Amino acid sequence: MIKLQPNEIELTGSWVFQNGQIVRDIVCERIEWLINNHLIKLTDSLLWGAWETLFRDPDDNRLWERNFPQSEMQGGGPPRLKCLAPDVAKQKYGSMGGPESRQVV
């Protein structure tokens, strides 16, 4: 799979109808790969839990939020991964304390 590129700011997955089934598209697959193999999880949203999760890209330290913008769909719909400015991430996720947490900014 491909890591996040410097010019990318958002990846939005889709579900497609294929061979009589609804399946994840290649963008969904890439987001899942990035979450499981590359990005560093910082925290889940205090308000929304795992429906909004903040990650850091270890290659360039950019902050990325995974959410599910089509929440009316089964399971929250396909994921979106969006780059957040540090001030936006800090306002939304705050600074975490304690030995188990990671500093957002």
VEXFI-162932 format. One record per residue (C-alpha): residue number from 0; y, x, z. Coordinates in nm, 4 decimals. Layout:
@pos:NUM | y:Y | x:X | z:Z
...
//
This chain:
@pos:0 | y:0.0000 | x:0.0000 | z:0.0000
@pos:1 | y:0.3633 | x:0.0973 | z:-0.0414
@pos:2 | y:0.5893 | x:0.1843 | z:0.2518
@pos:3 | y:0.9363 | x:0.0343 | z:0.2691
@pos:4 | y:1.1762 | x:0.1876 | z:0.0207
@pos:5 | y:1.5389 | x:0.2821 | z:0.1056
@pos:6 | y:1.6781 | x:0.0189 | z:-0.1331
@pos:7 | y:1.4698 | x:-0.2657 | z:0.0146
@pos:8 | y:1.6308 | x:-0.5006 | z:0.2654
@pos:9 | y:1.3997 | x:-0.8027 | z:0.2575
@pos:10 | y:1.0425 | x:-0.8903 | z:0.1661
@pos:11 | y:0.9527 | x:-1.2585 | z:0.1486
@pos:12 | y:0.5922 | x:-1.3606 | z:0.1081
@pos:13 | y:0.4617 | x:-1.6699 | z:-0.0665
@pos:14 | y:0.1464 | x:-1.8718 | z:-0.0723
@pos:15 | y:0.0017 | x:-1.9337 | z:-0.4172
@pos:16 | y:-0.2628 | x:-2.1697 | z:-0.5513
@pos:17 | y:-0.5462 | x:-1.9638 | z:-0.6963
@pos:18 | y:-0.9014 | x:-2.0696 | z:-0.7856
@pos:19 | y:-0.8605 | x:-2.3992 | z:-0.6023
@pos:20 | y:-0.7319 | x:-2.2390 | z:-0.2815
@pos:21 | y:-0.4013 | x:-2.1511 | z:-0.1216
@pos:22 | y:-0.3879 | x:-1.7716 | z:-0.0762
@pos:23 | y:-0.1330 | x:-1.5114 | z:0.0319
@pos:24 | y:0.0522 | x:-1.3296 | z:-0.2421
@pos:25 | y:0.0805 | x:-0.9515 | z:-0.2701
@pos:26 | y:0.4061 | x:-0.9508 | z:-0.0693
@pos:27 | y:0.2283 | x:-1.1199 | z:0.2239
@pos:28 | y:-0.0450 | x:-0.8574 | z:0.1964
@pos:29 | y:0.2127 | x:-0.5780 | z:0.1963
@pos:30 | y:0.3948 | x:-0.7203 | z:0.5001
@pos:31 | y:0.0658 | x:-0.7423 | z:0.6891
@pos:32 | y:-0.0217 | x:-0.3839 | z:0.5936
@pos:33 | y:0.3200 | x:-0.2586 | z:0.7066
@pos:34 | y:0.2888 | x:-0.4417 | z:1.0411
@pos:35 | y:-0.0647 | x:-0.3156 | z:1.1045
@pos:36 | y:-0.0364 | x:0.0393 | z:0.9703
@pos:37 | y:0.3186 | x:0.1655 | z:0.9585
@pos:38 | y:0.5920 | x:-0.0166 | z:1.1480
@pos:39 | y:0.6305 | x:0.0260 | z:1.5240
@pos:40 | y:0.6514 | x:-0.2995 | z:1.7169
@pos:41 | y:0.9450 | x:-0.3057 | z:1.9565
@pos:42 | y:0.9451 | x:-0.6597 | z:2.0952
@pos:43 | y:0.8938 | x:-1.0289 | z:2.0365
@pos:44 | y:1.1846 | x:-1.2693 | z:2.0587
@pos:45 | y:1.2594 | x:-1.3906 | z:2.4106
@pos:46 | y:1.3443 | x:-1.7315 | z:2.2669
@pos:47 | y:1.0801 | x:-1.7731 | z:1.9943
@pos:48 | y:0.7995 | x:-1.5385 | z:2.1016
@pos:49 | y:0.5884 | x:-1.3907 | z:1.8216
@pos:50 | y:0.7518 | x:-1.6199 | z:1.5630
@pos:51 | y:1.0213 | x:-1.3492 | z:1.5493
@pos:52 | y:0.9218 | x:-0.9877 | z:1.6087
@pos:53 | y:1.1297 | x:-0.6714 | z:1.5859
@pos:54 | y:0.9875 | x:-0.3492 | z:1.4394
@pos:55 | y:1.1170 | x:0.0013 | z:1.3659
@pos:56 | y:1.0316 | x:0.1982 | z:1.0535
@pos:57 | y:0.9406 | x:0.5489 | z:1.1780
@pos:58 | y:1.0411 | x:0.7036 | z:0.8440
@pos:59 | y:1.4095 | x:0.6071 | z:0.8551
@pos:60 | y:1.4525 | x:0.4257 | z:1.1914
@pos:61 | y:1.5679 | x:0.1050 | z:1.0267
@pos:62 | y:1.4995 | x:-0.2123 | z:1.2239
@pos:63 | y:1.2956 | x:-0.4908 | z:1.0656
@pos:64 | y:1.2397 | x:-0.8470 | z:1.1828
@pos:65 | y:0.9304 | x:-1.0409 | z:1.0855
@pos:66 | y:0.9711 | x:-1.4157 | z:1.0993
@pos:67 | y:0.8338 | x:-1.7250 | z:0.9337
@pos:68 | y:1.1216 | x:-1.9094 | z:0.7628
@pos:69 | y:0.9083 | x:-2.1994 | z:0.6370
@pos:70 | y:0.8145 | x:-2.3181 | z:0.9853
@pos:71 | y:0.7335 | x:-2.6679 | z:0.8614
@pos:72 | y:0.4244 | x:-2.5279 | z:0.6874
@pos:73 | y:0.0819 | x:-2.4828 | z:0.8475
@pos:74 | y:0.0809 | x:-2.1736 | z:1.0689
@pos:75 | y:0.4528 | x:-2.1206 | z:1.0170
@pos:76 | y:0.4169 | x:-2.0473 | z:0.6476
@pos:77 | y:0.4289 | x:-1.7078 | z:0.4799
@pos:78 | y:0.6063 | x:-1.4193 | z:0.6550
@pos:79 | y:0.9382 | x:-1.2578 | z:0.5809
@pos:80 | y:1.0342 | x:-0.9031 | z:0.6758
@pos:81 | y:1.4096 | x:-0.8504 | z:0.6884
@pos:82 | y:1.6118 | x:-0.5399 | z:0.7694
@pos:83 | y:1.8517 | x:-0.5940 | z:1.0606
@pos:84 | y:2.1636 | x:-0.3960 | z:1.1391
@pos:85 | y:2.1398 | x:-0.2314 | z:1.4825
@pos:86 | y:2.4217 | x:-0.4444 | z:1.6268
@pos:87 | y:2.2525 | x:-0.7650 | z:1.5072
@pos:88 | y:1.9182 | x:-0.6532 | z:1.6516
@pos:89 | y:2.0796 | x:-0.5634 | z:1.9848
@pos:90 | y:2.2584 | x:-0.8982 | z:2.0046
@pos:91 | y:1.9417 | x:-1.0908 | z:1.9217
@pos:92 | y:1.6783 | x:-0.8853 | z:2.1044
@pos:93 | y:1.8877 | x:-0.7009 | z:2.3651
@pos:94 | y:1.7907 | x:-0.3752 | z:2.5287
@pos:95 | y:1.4556 | x:-0.3801 | z:2.6985
@pos:96 | y:1.3923 | x:-0.2000 | z:3.0235
@pos:97 | y:1.0824 | x:-0.0886 | z:3.2040
@pos:98 | y:0.8093 | x:0.1611 | z:3.1278
@pos:99 | y:0.6215 | x:-0.0553 | z:2.8748
@pos:100 | y:0.9172 | x:-0.1384 | z:2.6532
@pos:101 | y:1.0992 | x:0.0490 | z:2.3789
@pos:102 | y:1.4742 | x:0.0765 | z:2.3336
@pos:103 | y:1.5965 | x:-0.1411 | z:2.0455
@pos:104 | y:1.9052 | x:0.0649 | z:1.9656
//
